[in-house]
Amino acid sequence: MSSINSAHMLGSPEAQTPKEGKVFEIGQSAGKEYITGEELFYVIGLLLGDGCISAVPNKNCSTLHKRIVISSMDLDIIESFKEIVEENFGCDSKIRSMPNNHLFEYGTSKGIVYDFFAENTAFKTKFPDDLRYATRNERLAFLAGLLDTDGFASFTRTPEHVNKDGYAKKEREQFRMGFTNTRFIMELTDLLDKLGIKYGKVWINNHQSDFIKGVKVGKQMTRYTVPINAMSFAMNDGYFKCKRKQDKLVKYLHEMKSSYFEPHRLNAERVINAMV
């Protein structure tokens, strides 16, 4: 189904007429008014990262079956999405567990939910326009949603070797984090600039498949990556809501507390004290 046809159906009188009993009322259609609230920006970020928006016509093409779905290997992300969406839109769906690929999935066919995400992401092709007028906390929440899904935070080990001066450099852990959605690279770097978060040169990498409990999931693909400076991210109030990734960020900050490089040590202490 093309975006034009989907947009046409979305603009039909049926799509614009609010249904009785809706919890989320914004004018005649969800998403037509200015978005406010950190929670709504957060779930938009989640959907842009790992969600899907679909509108499939029925057999005689008279109506569209609208549906939004989000999946992740982190159950806490899906639970947060479910809680926020159901609280704001009044829908009620269950989280599905897919053991074969170690994922959790949440989806709903409620029209008001579909309209909200379709309108504000242009059918998942761009960041919401209202992000330009959002507060700093709303922008941080949106960034957290993106990184909780399509971002990464990982420790890699550098091999032990002898440098050119003859000094042995021991194996150590390096903390890396970044964002790998090629479509949104330019919009992401603009958002990071506005938040004052430093990032490195965009680079091409082969995104390796993930291993969960020794089982290979996903597939290898070439992506463009924005490497985000972890210390700058933390110092400018950046965060993950995903516990698995936030724990890695906190671990990195605690390791920096014992760093021989004084600026890193002092900055890490400052950020950790602010988290307490």
C-alpha angles and dihedrals in degrees: 000000000000123000089241093056091044091050090049092053090045089055094051120114090252092056092046096049111091117229124231118261095030114152094199111062120174111158112292099328135023111254097027092100132060112289115235132175134060093246095059092047089049095054091046087055090050093051093047089052103047108353137106132216116198137172115186121182120231122243096282093036092236096125139016126239100222121199140164122198134182127187135184141157087235110083093195091063093052091046091052091049092049093048096049096043094047093045092052102034104029097233123141122208136146130243113246123214117214106194095182093068098021093243137135120213136196125185140165135188096201108135097220091057092048091048092051096053095037093051097044098045099034088240092318096307102113147012114276114276090226089066086084090067097036124119120250091258091051090051090049090050091051090049090049089055092051094047095043088062113022098018128085138211118190145155118229127189121232113214121247111256144150116255126220092272092057096253117135114236111205126221112272140170122257122197117224131181134169150132125263108187104120094196095061101037096111094045091048095052089049090052092048090051091053091050093047093240115149122227137176133242114300108253139185117242141167104249105221123219115260124246118217116186089340094308119119113232130179125013138268116263139162114254140168111242133202107208107212121209102243096205093048089046092054095042091054092053096261116157146165121233087199104095094211092057096037090054089056091051091050090048090053092050092051090051090051089055087072094042119131088222103089099207090055092046094050093044092049091051090049094051094045091050089051091052093055 
